[in-house]
Amino acid sequence: MTSPTHAPQLRIPATYMRGGTSKGVFFRLDDLPEAARVPGPARDALLMRVIGSPDPYGKHTDGMGGATSSTSKCVIIAKSSKPDHDVDYLYGQVSIDTAFVDWSGNCGNLSTAVGPFAIANGLIDPARVTRDGTVAVRVWQANIGKTIICHVPVVDGEVQETGDFELDGVTFPAAEIVLEFIDPSDEGEGEGGGALFPTGNVVDTLDVPGIGPLQATMISAGIPTVFVNAADIGYTGTELQPAINGDADALVRLEAIRVAGALRMGLITDPREAATRQHTPKVAFVAPPADHVASSGKRIAAGDIDLCVRAMSMGKLHHAMMGTCAVAIATAAAVPGTLVNLAAGGGAREAVRFGHPSGTLRVGAEAVHADGGWKVARAVMSRSARVLMDGAVRVPADTVHG
């Protein structure tokens, strides 16, 4: 009997990076196999195999993923096709247990790593890279068509990665990177025709199957997000992951809220579509500030925060806070009358510090009322990023078909 012939694995240049409280596999577009340089099944198949999905065991043992929504991510970077931008950034959220890559939104945390990656990989004009100081990398976020500016510290002409900036949800300190999300409201979807509030209201009542009438603030800033009051769904806003992720009934209820919000925002037209749009919208529940303990054991005093927020990502409670959802929180907090604003005490504000499962985060937003509606010029937050490993990832040769 003739032994079968097995081709060597493909070797694809890649960098494994942490950005904020997420990590993912970063690729230059030109380094991908030709069939994966364009959107479609070949690209999705490659990224799923890199991450190790779909994995019915939910462990990602045979891939680079970490079996959580925060660690099952891929990023593709290219020199920008847009005027006045340095790079195009495309983000794929890889499902853990199903054969699916969600391209419907951005990852705000990994946005932090895009600037450092671009500088380190020669995608920025060397004349713009100062020897010592800060380089403003203008990023076109291709998933949602928005501009992000990464202010990257540089020392001796190289990206500074180490430092003393501490970020709750990340174990070790690193260099601070300031992110600006320019005009972060979603202009492409929703019955509001691109409004910051797709329904035209700062608070709506959703009729949620299995729950009933439920107040909600639905906003498209950073990422489409449905905010509800923690107390209205039986929570305090200080819950940690086990309290939610270990409760199957709770996950069903929270998904029902997400589906109802997606329908009202015009993101889907049929509840069944929600299964193919797992990344967006997000669901978050808010509460007034309260003394509590973070997942690290750190005590959070009510007087040190403006409100408590817990957010769902890919069907599970997030261990910290998604960067895009933080933009939504800051924007909603800046608009009087939203559930987020009311949880923070009401009134006008340009920044909030909120408690999340891993600690606290401060984020600011500039919201103005004009032409009969609310607009947000930008949102700003500080994160950090670090290269964990670079070289090449390997996948079986039959993964990508042209």
Secondary structure, DSSP 8 states (H G I E B T S, - for coil): ---------EEEEEEEEEETTEEEEEEEGGGS-GGGSSSSHHHHHHHHHHHT-S-TTSS-TTSS--SSTTSSEEEEEEE-SSTT-SEEEEEEEE-SSSS-EE-SS--HHHHHHHHHHHHHTT-S-GGGS-SSEEEEEEEEETTTTEEEEEEEEEETTEE----SB--TT-SS-B--EEEEEES-B--SSTTTTS-SSTTS-SSEEEEETTTEEEEEEEEEBSSEEEEEEGGGGT--S---HHHHHT-HHHHHHHHHHHHHHHHHHTS-SSGGGGGG--SSSEEEEEE----EE-TTS-EE-GGG-SEEEEEEETTEE-SS--HHHHHHHHHHHTSTTSHHHHHTTSS--SEEEEEETTEEEEEEEEEEEETTEEEEEEEEEEE-EEEEEEEEEEE-GGG---
